[in-house]
Amino acid sequence: MLIEPRGVALDPENNRAFVVDFGLAALVSVDLRTGNQTIVSDTTIGRGTPFSFPRGVALDPYNNRAFVVDYSLTSLVSVDLSTGNRTVISNTQIGGGIPFSFLRGVAIDPANNRVIVVDFTLDALISVDLKTGNRTFLSGATTGSGPPLLAPVGIVLDLINKRAFVTDFGLGLVSVDLKTGNREIVSSAKRGTGPIFSLPRGIALDLPNNHAFVIDGGLGALVSVDLRTGNRNVLSDATTGTGTPFSVPFHIAVDLASKRAFVTDLTLDSLISVDLRTGDRIAISGTGTESGSAFSKPFSLVKE
């Protein structure tokens, strides 16, 4: 049923993943045991503004909701996971401040009652107040010091150390101070050894081991990054690990307890489970198969 899966977030308590799918214009729940897929919210399930081009998703399990960024709507949307109802939290009509342009990633900072979104066109991180919908620059050309963001895509928060990690097509992997907006390159062509990033997209953290996991669409790989040194190591790609080869991997969520990563792939139309110890891949949901059949669906970096 998945058509163009993009963002993914895990609900380990219920052994499921939530995937936003552009082709379906929907939020989909995937059972991680069976691979069964259930539409949570779309044009027929839930009330509110329908999705148009959903790209990223973050879970707020304590409030039984998800936050979805929609590129075409240029909106941050809250989804009730019980009813599928959609509520626009922030856009040009709701909340003041910087208008969104091209939303890519999303993360929740519950202690500050805000969501942080990545804007690809503004080259910025934007903080959204969940009470008012107001938008302020957290880090960008006019906020924070350090190398300016060039083409930011994915985000994950390290709330313990009050920082965000951002994947950037032009820079690689960047750390952003959540208080000041200051930026520091963690891993790039000039910092760290290993394969050079091509199109780094989704990112997840393994803080106990001080590593990040980055999905790189250009390399077609899952890459581990040492957050101390910036060194990069391929954990899974066409030559590392067995099973379904990545085609256009997009986003990632990680379950450290089971040592598995879950990766959405646009052209395989699948959610792929990756063993973090071996790099082995299994398409657990979608139209991809363990034999690795790929599809020739047209793909554009402009809308990707």
Contacts in CASP RR format, 6 or more apart in sequence:
PFRMAT RR
TARGET T0000
AUTHOR 0000-0000-0000
METHOD contacts of the structure
MODEL  1
MLIEPRGVALDPENNRAFVVDFGLAALVSVDLRTGNQTIVSDTTIGRGTP
FSFPRGVALDPYNNRAFVVDYSLTSLVSVDLSTGNRTVISNTQIGGGIPF
SFLRGVAIDPANNRVIVVDFTLDALISVDLKTGNRTFLSGATTGSGPPLL
APVGIVLDLINKRAFVTDFGLGLVSVDLKTGNREIVSSAKRGTGPIFSLP
RGIALDLPNNHAFVIDGGLGALVSVDLRTGNRNVLSDATTGTGTPFSVPF
HIAVDLASKRAFVTDLTLDSLISVDLRTGDRIAISGTGTESGSAFSKPFS
LVKE
1 24 0 8 1.000
1 28 0 8 1.000
1 37 0 8 1.000
1 286 0 8 1.000
2 19 0 8 1.000
2 21 0 8 1.000
2 24 0 8 1.000
2 28 0 8 1.000
2 37 0 8 1.000
2 269 0 8 1.000
2 270 0 8 1.000
2 271 0 8 1.000
2 285 0 8 1.000
2 286 0 8 1.000
2 287 0 8 1.000
3 21 0 8 1.000
3 22 0 8 1.000
3 23 0 8 1.000
3 24 0 8 1.000
3 269 0 8 1.000
4 21 0 8 1.000
4 22 0 8 1.000
4 23 0 8 1.000
4 24 0 8 1.000
4 266 0 8 1.000
4 269 0 8 1.000
5 19 0 8 1.000
5 20 0 8 1.000
5 21 0 8 1.000
5 22 0 8 1.000
5 28 0 8 1.000
5 250 0 8 1.000
5 264 0 8 1.000
5 265 0 8 1.000
5 266 0 8 1.000
5 269 0 8 1.000
5 270 0 8 1.000
5 271 0 8 1.000
6 19 0 8 1.000
6 20 0 8 1.000
6 21 0 8 1.000
6 22 0 8 1.000
6 54 0 8 1.000
6 55 0 8 1.000
6 56 0 8 1.000
6 250 0 8 1.000
6 251 0 8 1.000
6 264 0 8 1.000
6 266 0 8 1.000
7 19 0 8 1.000
7 20 0 8 1.000
7 55 0 8 1.000
7 56 0 8 1.000
7 57 0 8 1.000
7 250 0 8 1.000
7 251 0 8 1.000
7 264 0 8 1.000
8 17 0 8 1.000
8 18 0 8 1.000
8 19 0 8 1.000
8 20 0 8 1.000
8 57 0 8 1.000
8 251 0 8 1.000
8 252 0 8 1.000
8 253 0 8 1.000
8 262 0 8 1.000
8 263 0 8 1.000
8 264 0 8 1.000
8 271 0 8 1.000
9 17 0 8 1.000
9 18 0 8 1.000
9 57 0 8 1.000
9 58 0 8 1.000
9 59 0 8 1.000
9 66 0 8 1.000
9 253 0 8 1.000
10 16 0 8 1.000
10 17 0 8 1.000
10 18 0 8 1.000
10 59 0 8 1.000
10 253 0 8 1.000
10 254 0 8 1.000
10 255 0 8 1.000
10 262 0 8 1.000
11 17 0 8 1.000
11 18 0 8 1.000
11 59 0 8 1.000
11 61 0 8 1.000
12 255 0 8 1.000
12 257 0 8 1.000
13 61 0 8 1.000
15 31 0 8 1.000
15 32 0 8 1.000
15 33 0 8 1.000
16 29 0 8 1.000
16 30 0 8 1.000
16 31 0 8 1.000
16 32 0 8 1.000
17 29 0 8 1.000
17 30 0 8 1.000
17 32 0 8 1.000
17 253 0 8 1.000
17 262 0 8 1.000
17 271 0 8 1.000
18 27 0 8 1.000
18 28 0 8 1.000
18 29 0 8 1.000
18 30 0 8 1.000
18 40 0 8 1.000
18 57 0 8 1.000
18 59 0 8 1.000
18 66 0 8 1.000
18 81 0 8 1.000
19 27 0 8 1.000
19 28 0 8 1.000
19 29 0 8 1.000
19 30 0 8 1.000
19 57 0 8 1.000
19 264 0 8 1.000
19 271 0 8 1.000
20 26 0 8 1.000
20 27 0 8 1.000
20 28 0 8 1.000
20 51 0 8 1.000
20 54 0 8 1.000
20 55 0 8 1.000
20 56 0 8 1.000
20 57 0 8 1.000
20 68 0 8 1.000
21 27 0 8 1.000
21 28 0 8 1.000
21 54 0 8 1.000
22 53 0 8 1.000
22 54 0 8 1.000
22 55 0 8 1.000
24 39 0 8 1.000
24 42 0 8 1.000
25 42 0 8 1.000
25 43 0 8 1.000
25 50 0 8 1.000
25 51 0 8 1.000
25 52 0 8 1.000
25 53 0 8 1.000
25 54 0 8 1.000
26 39 0 8 1.000
26 40 0 8 1.000
26 41 0 8 1.000
26 42 0 8 1.000
26 45 0 8 1.000
26 51 0 8 1.000
26 54 0 8 1.000
27 39 0 8 1.000
27 40 0 8 1.000
27 41 0 8 1.000
27 42 0 8 1.000
27 51 0 8 1.000
27 54 0 8 1.000
27 57 0 8 1.000
27 66 0 8 1.000
27 68 0 8 1.000
27 79 0 8 1.000
27 84 0 8 1.000
28 37 0 8 1.000
28 38 0 8 1.000
28 39 0 8 1.000
28 40 0 8 1.000
29 37 0 8 1.000
29 38 0 8 1.000
29 39 0 8 1.000
29 40 0 8 1.000
30 36 0 8 1.000
30 37 0 8 1.000
30 38 0 8 1.000
30 271 0 8 1.000
30 284 0 8 1.000
30 285 0 8 1.000
31 37 0 8 1.000
31 38 0 8 1.000
31 285 0 8 1.000
32 262 0 8 1.000
32 273 0 8 1.000
32 284 0 8 1.000
35 271 0 8 1.000
35 284 0 8 1.000
35 285 0 8 1.000
35 286 0 8 1.000
36 285 0 8 1.000
37 285 0 8 1.000
37 286 0 8 1.000
39 45 0 8 1.000
40 66 0 8 1.000
40 79 0 8 1.000
40 81 0 8 1.000
40 84 0 8 1.000
41 51 0 8 1.000
41 79 0 8 1.000
41 84 0 8 1.000
41 85 0 8 1.000
41 86 0 8 1.000
42 50 0 8 1.000
42 51 0 8 1.000
43 50 0 8 1.000
45 84 0 8 1.000
46 80 0 8 1.000
46 83 0 8 1.000
46 84 0 8 1.000
46 85 0 8 1.000
46 86 0 8 1.000
47 83 0 8 1.000
47 84 0 8 1.000
47 85 0 8 1.000
47 86 0 8 1.000
48 85 0 8 1.000
48 86 0 8 1.000
48 87 0 8 1.000
49 73 0 8 1.000
49 75 0 8 1.000
49 77 0 8 1.000
49 86 0 8 1.000
49 88 0 8 1.000
50 86 0 8 1.000
51 68 0 8 1.000
51 70 0 8 1.000
51 73 0 8 1.000
51 77 0 8 1.000
51 86 0 8 1.000
52 70 0 8 1.000
52 71 0 8 1.000
52 72 0 8 1.000
52 73 0 8 1.000
53 70 0 8 1.000
53 71 0 8 1.000
53 72 0 8 1.000
53 73 0 8 1.000
53 303 0 8 1.000
54 68 0 8 1.000
54 69 0 8 1.000
54 70 0 8 1.000
54 71 0 8 1.000
54 77 0 8 1.000
55 69 0 8 1.000
55 70 0 8 1.000
55 71 0 8 1.000
55 103 0 8 1.000
55 104 0 8 1.000
55 105 0 8 1.000
56 68 0 8 1.000
56 69 0 8 1.000
56 103 0 8 1.000
56 104 0 8 1.000
56 105 0 8 1.000
56 106 0 8 1.000
56 251 0 8 1.000
57 66 0 8 1.000
57 67 0 8 1.000
57 68 0 8 1.000
57 69 0 8 1.000
57 106 0 8 1.000
58 66 0 8 1.000
58 67 0 8 1.000
58 106 0 8 1.000
58 107 0 8 1.000
58 108 0 8 1.000
58 115 0 8 1.000
59 65 0 8 1.000
59 66 0 8 1.000
59 67 0 8 1.000
59 108 0 8 1.000
60 66 0 8 1.000
60 67 0 8 1.000
60 108 0 8 1.000
60 110 0 8 1.000
62 110 0 8 1.000
64 80 0 8 1.000
64 81 0 8 1.000
64 82 0 8 1.000
65 78 0 8 1.000
65 79 0 8 1.000
65 80 0 8 1.000
65 81 0 8 1.000
66 78 0 8 1.000
66 79 0 8 1.000
66 81 0 8 1.000
67 76 0 8 1.000
67 77 0 8 1.000
67 78 0 8 1.000
67 79 0 8 1.000
67 89 0 8 1.000
67 106 0 8 1.000
67 108 0 8 1.000
67 115 0 8 1.000
68 76 0 8 1.000
68 77 0 8 1.000
68 78 0 8 1.000
68 79 0 8 1.000
68 106 0 8 1.000
69 75 0 8 1.000
69 76 0 8 1.000
69 77 0 8 1.000
69 103 0 8 1.000
69 104 0 8 1.000
69 105 0 8 1.000
69 106 0 8 1.000
69 117 0 8 1.000
70 77 0 8 1.000
70 103 0 8 1.000
71 102 0 8 1.000
71 103 0 8 1.000
71 104 0 8 1.000
71 303 0 8 1.000
73 88 0 8 1.000
73 91 0 8 1.000
74 91 0 8 1.000
74 92 0 8 1.000
74 99 0 8 1.000
74 100 0 8 1.000
74 101 0 8 1.000
74 102 0 8 1.000
74 103 0 8 1.000
75 88 0 8 1.000
75 89 0 8 1.000
75 90 0 8 1.000
75 91 0 8 1.000
75 100 0 8 1.000
75 103 0 8 1.000
76 88 0 8 1.000
76 89 0 8 1.000
76 90 0 8 1.000
76 91 0 8 1.000
76 100 0 8 1.000
76 103 0 8 1.000
76 106 0 8 1.000
76 115 0 8 1.000
76 117 0 8 1.000
76 128 0 8 1.000
76 133 0 8 1.000
77 86 0 8 1.000
77 87 0 8 1.000
77 88 0 8 1.000
77 89 0 8 1.000
78 86 0 8 1.000
78 87 0 8 1.000
78 88 0 8 1.000
78 89 0 8 1.000
79 85 0 8 1.000
79 86 0 8 1.000
79 87 0 8 1.000
80 86 0 8 1.000
80 87 0 8 1.000
88 94 0 8 1.000
89 115 0 8 1.000
89 128 0 8 1.000
89 130 0 8 1.000
89 133 0 8 1.000
90 100 0 8 1.000
90 128 0 8 1.000
90 133 0 8 1.000
90 134 0 8 1.000
90 135 0 8 1.000
91 100 0 8 1.000
92 99 0 8 1.000
92 100 0 8 1.000
94 133 0 8 1.000
95 132 0 8 1.000
95 133 0 8 1.000
95 134 0 8 1.000
95 135 0 8 1.000
96 132 0 8 1.000
96 133 0 8 1.000
96 134 0 8 1.000
96 135 0 8 1.000
97 134 0 8 1.000
97 135 0 8 1.000
97 136 0 8 1.000
98 122 0 8 1.000
98 124 0 8 1.000
98 126 0 8 1.000
98 135 0 8 1.000
98 136 0 8 1.000
98 137 0 8 1.000
99 135 0 8 1.000
100 117 0 8 1.000
100 119 0 8 1.000
100 126 0 8 1.000
100 135 0 8 1.000
101 119 0 8 1.000
101 120 0 8 1.000
101 121 0 8 1.000
101 122 0 8 1.000
102 119 0 8 1.000
102 120 0 8 1.000
102 121 0 8 1.000
102 122 0 8 1.000
103 117 0 8 1.000
103 118 0 8 1.000
103 119 0 8 1.000
103 120 0 8 1.000
104 117 0 8 1.000
104 118 0 8 1.000
104 119 0 8 1.000
104 120 0 8 1.000
104 152 0 8 1.000
104 153 0 8 1.000
104 154 0 8 1.000
105 117 0 8 1.000
105 118 0 8 1.000
105 153 0 8 1.000
105 154 0 8 1.000
105 155 0 8 1.000
106 115 0 8 1.000
106 116 0 8 1.000
106 117 0 8 1.000
106 118 0 8 1.000
106 155 0 8 1.000
107 115 0 8 1.000
107 116 0 8 1.000
107 117 0 8 1.000
107 155 0 8 1.000
107 156 0 8 1.000
107 157 0 8 1.000
107 164 0 8 1.000
108 114 0 8 1.000
108 115 0 8 1.000
108 116 0 8 1.000
108 157 0 8 1.000
109 115 0 8 1.000
109 116 0 8 1.000
109 127 0 8 1.000
109 157 0 8 1.000
109 159 0 8 1.000
109 178 0 8 1.000
111 159 0 8 1.000
113 129 0 8 1.000
113 130 0 8 1.000
113 131 0 8 1.000
114 127 0 8 1.000
114 128 0 8 1.000
114 129 0 8 1.000
114 130 0 8 1.000
115 127 0 8 1.000
115 128 0 8 1.000
115 130 0 8 1.000
116 125 0 8 1.000
116 126 0 8 1.000
116 127 0 8 1.000
116 128 0 8 1.000
116 138 0 8 1.000
116 155 0 8 1.000
116 157 0 8 1.000
116 164 0 8 1.000
116 178 0 8 1.000
117 125 0 8 1.000
117 126 0 8 1.000
117 128 0 8 1.000
117 155 0 8 1.000
118 124 0 8 1.000
118 125 0 8 1.000
118 126 0 8 1.000
118 152 0 8 1.000
118 153 0 8 1.000
118 154 0 8 1.000
118 155 0 8 1.000
118 166 0 8 1.000
119 125 0 8 1.000
119 126 0 8 1.000
119 152 0 8 1.000
120 151 0 8 1.000
120 152 0 8 1.000
120 153 0 8 1.000
122 140 0 8 1.000
123 140 0 8 1.000
123 141 0 8 1.000
123 148 0 8 1.000
123 149 0 8 1.000
123 150 0 8 1.000
123 151 0 8 1.000
123 152 0 8 1.000
124 137 0 8 1.000
124 138 0 8 1.000
124 139 0 8 1.000
124 140 0 8 1.000
124 141 0 8 1.000
124 143 0 8 1.000
124 149 0 8 1.000
124 152 0 8 1.000
125 137 0 8 1.000
125 138 0 8 1.000
125 139 0 8 1.000
125 140 0 8 1.000
125 149 0 8 1.000
125 152 0 8 1.000
125 155 0 8 1.000
125 164 0 8 1.000
125 166 0 8 1.000
125 176 0 8 1.000
125 181 0 8 1.000
126 135 0 8 1.000
126 136 0 8 1.000
126 137 0 8 1.000
126 138 0 8 1.000
127 135 0 8 1.000
127 136 0 8 1.000
127 137 0 8 1.000
127 138 0 8 1.000
128 134 0 8 1.000
128 135 0 8 1.000
129 135 0 8 1.000
129 136 0 8 1.000
137 143 0 8 1.000
138 176 0 8 1.000
138 178 0 8 1.000
138 181 0 8 1.000
139 149 0 8 1.000
139 164 0 8 1.000
139 176 0 8 1.000
139 177 0 8 1.000
139 181 0 8 1.000
139 182 0 8 1.000
139 183 0 8 1.000
140 148 0 8 1.000
140 149 0 8 1.000
140 181 0 8 1.000
140 183 0 8 1.000
141 148 0 8 1.000
143 181 0 8 1.000
144 177 0 8 1.000
144 180 0 8 1.000
144 181 0 8 1.000
144 182 0 8 1.000
144 183 0 8 1.000
145 180 0 8 1.000
145 181 0 8 1.000
145 182 0 8 1.000
145 183 0 8 1.000
146 182 0 8 1.000
146 183 0 8 1.000
146 184 0 8 1.000
147 171 0 8 1.000
147 174 0 8 1.000
147 183 0 8 1.000
147 184 0 8 1.000
147 185 0 8 1.000
148 183 0 8 1.000
149 166 0 8 1.000
149 168 0 8 1.000
149 171 0 8 1.000
149 174 0 8 1.000
149 183 0 8 1.000
150 168 0 8 1.000
150 169 0 8 1.000
150 170 0 8 1.000
150 171 0 8 1.000
151 168 0 8 1.000
151 169 0 8 1.000
151 170 0 8 1.000
152 166 0 8 1.000
152 167 0 8 1.000
152 168 0 8 1.000
152 174 0 8 1.000
153 166 0 8 1.000
153 167 0 8 1.000
153 168 0 8 1.000
153 169 0 8 1.000
153 200 0 8 1.000
153 201 0 8 1.000
153 202 0 8 1.000
154 166 0 8 1.000
154 167 0 8 1.000
154 201 0 8 1.000
154 202 0 8 1.000
154 203 0 8 1.000
154 251 0 8 1.000
155 164 0 8 1.000
155 165 0 8 1.000
155 166 0 8 1.000
155 167 0 8 1.000
155 203 0 8 1.000
156 164 0 8 1.000
156 165 0 8 1.000
156 203 0 8 1.000
156 204 0 8 1.000
156 205 0 8 1.000
156 212 0 8 1.000
157 163 0 8 1.000
157 164 0 8 1.000
157 165 0 8 1.000
157 178 0 8 1.000
158 164 0 8 1.000
158 165 0 8 1.000
158 205 0 8 1.000
158 207 0 8 1.000
159 178 0 8 1.000
160 207 0 8 1.000
162 177 0 8 1.000
162 178 0 8 1.000
162 179 0 8 1.000
163 175 0 8 1.000
163 176 0 8 1.000
163 177 0 8 1.000
163 178 0 8 1.000
164 175 0 8 1.000
164 176 0 8 1.000
164 178 0 8 1.000
165 173 0 8 1.000
165 174 0 8 1.000
165 175 0 8 1.000
165 176 0 8 1.000
165 186 0 8 1.000
165 203 0 8 1.000
165 205 0 8 1.000
165 212 0 8 1.000
165 227 0 8 1.000
166 173 0 8 1.000
166 174 0 8 1.000
166 175 0 8 1.000
166 176 0 8 1.000
166 203 0 8 1.000
167 173 0 8 1.000
167 174 0 8 1.000
167 197 0 8 1.000
167 200 0 8 1.000
167 201 0 8 1.000
167 202 0 8 1.000
167 203 0 8 1.000
167 214 0 8 1.000
168 174 0 8 1.000
168 200 0 8 1.000
169 199 0 8 1.000
169 200 0 8 1.000
171 185 0 8 1.000
171 188 0 8 1.000
172 185 0 8 1.000
172 187 0 8 1.000
172 188 0 8 1.000
172 189 0 8 1.000
172 197 0 8 1.000
172 200 0 8 1.000
173 185 0 8 1.000
173 186 0 8 1.000
173 187 0 8 1.000
173 188 0 8 1.000
173 197 0 8 1.000
173 200 0 8 1.000
173 203 0 8 1.000
173 212 0 8 1.000
173 214 0 8 1.000
173 225 0 8 1.000
173 230 0 8 1.000
174 183 0 8 1.000
174 184 0 8 1.000
174 185 0 8 1.000
174 186 0 8 1.000
175 183 0 8 1.000
175 184 0 8 1.000
175 185 0 8 1.000
175 186 0 8 1.000
176 182 0 8 1.000
176 183 0 8 1.000
177 183 0 8 1.000
185 191 0 8 1.000
186 212 0 8 1.000
186 225 0 8 1.000
186 227 0 8 1.000
186 230 0 8 1.000
187 197 0 8 1.000
187 225 0 8 1.000
187 226 0 8 1.000
187 230 0 8 1.000
187 231 0 8 1.000
187 232 0 8 1.000
188 196 0 8 1.000
188 197 0 8 1.000
189 196 0 8 1.000
189 197 0 8 1.000
191 230 0 8 1.000
192 229 0 8 1.000
192 230 0 8 1.000
192 231 0 8 1.000
192 232 0 8 1.000
193 229 0 8 1.000
193 230 0 8 1.000
193 231 0 8 1.000
193 232 0 8 1.000
194 231 0 8 1.000
194 232 0 8 1.000
194 233 0 8 1.000
195 219 0 8 1.000
195 221 0 8 1.000
195 223 0 8 1.000
195 232 0 8 1.000
195 234 0 8 1.000
196 232 0 8 1.000
197 214 0 8 1.000
197 216 0 8 1.000
197 219 0 8 1.000
197 223 0 8 1.000
197 232 0 8 1.000
198 216 0 8 1.000
198 217 0 8 1.000
198 218 0 8 1.000
198 219 0 8 1.000
199 216 0 8 1.000
199 217 0 8 1.000
199 218 0 8 1.000
199 219 0 8 1.000
199 301 0 8 1.000
200 214 0 8 1.000
200 215 0 8 1.000
200 216 0 8 1.000
200 217 0 8 1.000
200 223 0 8 1.000
201 214 0 8 1.000
201 215 0 8 1.000
201 216 0 8 1.000
201 217 0 8 1.000
201 249 0 8 1.000
201 250 0 8 1.000
201 251 0 8 1.000
202 214 0 8 1.000
202 215 0 8 1.000
202 250 0 8 1.000
202 251 0 8 1.000
202 252 0 8 1.000
203 212 0 8 1.000
203 213 0 8 1.000
203 214 0 8 1.000
203 215 0 8 1.000
203 252 0 8 1.000
204 212 0 8 1.000
204 213 0 8 1.000
204 252 0 8 1.000
204 253 0 8 1.000
204 254 0 8 1.000
204 261 0 8 1.000
205 211 0 8 1.000
205 212 0 8 1.000
205 213 0 8 1.000
205 254 0 8 1.000
206 212 0 8 1.000
206 213 0 8 1.000
206 254 0 8 1.000
206 256 0 8 1.000
208 256 0 8 1.000
210 226 0 8 1.000
210 227 0 8 1.000
210 228 0 8 1.000
211 224 0 8 1.000
211 225 0 8 1.000
211 226 0 8 1.000
211 227 0 8 1.000
212 224 0 8 1.000
212 225 0 8 1.000
212 227 0 8 1.000
213 222 0 8 1.000
213 223 0 8 1.000
213 224 0 8 1.000
213 225 0 8 1.000
213 235 0 8 1.000
213 252 0 8 1.000
213 254 0 8 1.000
213 261 0 8 1.000
213 276 0 8 1.000
214 222 0 8 1.000
214 223 0 8 1.000
214 224 0 8 1.000
214 225 0 8 1.000
214 252 0 8 1.000
215 221 0 8 1.000
215 222 0 8 1.000
215 223 0 8 1.000
215 249 0 8 1.000
215 250 0 8 1.000
215 251 0 8 1.000
215 252 0 8 1.000
215 263 0 8 1.000
216 222 0 8 1.000
216 223 0 8 1.000
216 249 0 8 1.000
217 246 0 8 1.000
217 248 0 8 1.000
217 249 0 8 1.000
217 250 0 8 1.000
219 234 0 8 1.000
219 237 0 8 1.000
220 237 0 8 1.000
220 238 0 8 1.000
220 246 0 8 1.000
220 247 0 8 1.000
220 248 0 8 1.000
220 249 0 8 1.000
221 234 0 8 1.000
221 235 0 8 1.000
221 236 0 8 1.000
221 237 0 8 1.000
221 240 0 8 1.000
221 246 0 8 1.000
221 249 0 8 1.000
222 234 0 8 1.000
222 235 0 8 1.000
222 236 0 8 1.000
222 237 0 8 1.000
222 246 0 8 1.000
222 249 0 8 1.000
222 252 0 8 1.000
222 261 0 8 1.000
222 263 0 8 1.000
222 274 0 8 1.000
222 279 0 8 1.000
223 232 0 8 1.000
223 233 0 8 1.000
223 234 0 8 1.000
223 235 0 8 1.000
224 232 0 8 1.000
224 233 0 8 1.000
224 234 0 8 1.000
224 235 0 8 1.000
225 231 0 8 1.000
225 232 0 8 1.000
225 233 0 8 1.000
226 232 0 8 1.000
226 233 0 8 1.000
234 240 0 8 1.000
235 274 0 8 1.000
235 276 0 8 1.000
235 279 0 8 1.000
236 246 0 8 1.000
236 261 0 8 1.000
236 274 0 8 1.000
236 279 0 8 1.000
236 280 0 8 1.000
236 281 0 8 1.000
237 245 0 8 1.000
237 246 0 8 1.000
238 245 0 8 1.000
238 246 0 8 1.000
240 279 0 8 1.000
241 278 0 8 1.000
241 279 0 8 1.000
241 280 0 8 1.000
241 281 0 8 1.000
242 278 0 8 1.000
242 279 0 8 1.000
242 280 0 8 1.000
242 281 0 8 1.000
243 280 0 8 1.000
243 281 0 8 1.000
243 282 0 8 1.000
243 290 0 8 1.000
243 291 0 8 1.000
243 292 0 8 1.000
244 268 0 8 1.000
244 270 0 8 1.000
244 272 0 8 1.000
244 281 0 8 1.000
244 282 0 8 1.000
244 283 0 8 1.000
244 288 0 8 1.000
244 289 0 8 1.000
244 290 0 8 1.000
244 291 0 8 1.000
244 292 0 8 1.000
245 281 0 8 1.000
245 292 0 8 1.000
245 294 0 8 1.000
246 263 0 8 1.000
246 265 0 8 1.000
246 268 0 8 1.000
246 272 0 8 1.000
246 281 0 8 1.000
247 265 0 8 1.000
247 266 0 8 1.000
247 267 0 8 1.000
247 268 0 8 1.000
247 294 0 8 1.000
247 295 0 8 1.000
248 265 0 8 1.000
248 266 0 8 1.000
248 267 0 8 1.000
248 268 0 8 1.000
248 299 0 8 1.000
248 304 0 8 1.000
249 263 0 8 1.000
249 264 0 8 1.000
249 265 0 8 1.000
249 266 0 8 1.000
249 272 0 8 1.000
250 263 0 8 1.000
250 264 0 8 1.000
250 265 0 8 1.000
250 266 0 8 1.000
250 304 0 8 1.000
251 263 0 8 1.000
251 264 0 8 1.000
252 261 0 8 1.000
252 262 0 8 1.000
252 263 0 8 1.000
252 264 0 8 1.000
253 261 0 8 1.000
253 262 0 8 1.000
254 260 0 8 1.000
254 261 0 8 1.000
254 262 0 8 1.000
254 276 0 8 1.000
255 261 0 8 1.000
255 262 0 8 1.000
259 275 0 8 1.000
259 276 0 8 1.000
259 277 0 8 1.000
260 273 0 8 1.000
260 274 0 8 1.000
260 275 0 8 1.000
260 276 0 8 1.000
261 273 0 8 1.000
261 274 0 8 1.000
261 276 0 8 1.000
262 271 0 8 1.000
262 272 0 8 1.000
262 273 0 8 1.000
262 274 0 8 1.000
262 284 0 8 1.000
263 271 0 8 1.000
263 272 0 8 1.000
263 274 0 8 1.000
263 281 0 8 1.000
264 270 0 8 1.000
264 271 0 8 1.000
264 272 0 8 1.000
265 271 0 8 1.000
265 272 0 8 1.000
265 288 0 8 1.000
266 297 0 8 1.000
266 299 0 8 1.000
266 304 0 8 1.000
267 294 0 8 1.000
267 295 0 8 1.000
267 296 0 8 1.000
267 297 0 8 1.000
267 299 0 8 1.000
268 283 0 8 1.000
268 286 0 8 1.000
268 287 0 8 1.000
268 288 0 8 1.000
268 292 0 8 1.000
268 293 0 8 1.000
268 294 0 8 1.000
268 295 0 8 1.000
269 286 0 8 1.000
269 287 0 8 1.000
269 288 0 8 1.000
269 295 0 8 1.000
269 297 0 8 1.000
270 283 0 8 1.000
270 284 0 8 1.000
270 285 0 8 1.000
270 286 0 8 1.000
270 287 0 8 1.000
270 288 0 8 1.000
271 283 0 8 1.000
271 284 0 8 1.000
271 285 0 8 1.000
271 286 0 8 1.000
272 281 0 8 1.000
272 282 0 8 1.000
272 283 0 8 1.000
272 284 0 8 1.000
273 281 0 8 1.000
273 282 0 8 1.000
273 283 0 8 1.000
273 284 0 8 1.000
274 280 0 8 1.000
274 281 0 8 1.000
275 281 0 8 1.000
282 290 0 8 1.000
283 289 0 8 1.000
283 290 0 8 1.000
283 292 0 8 1.000
287 295 0 8 1.000
END
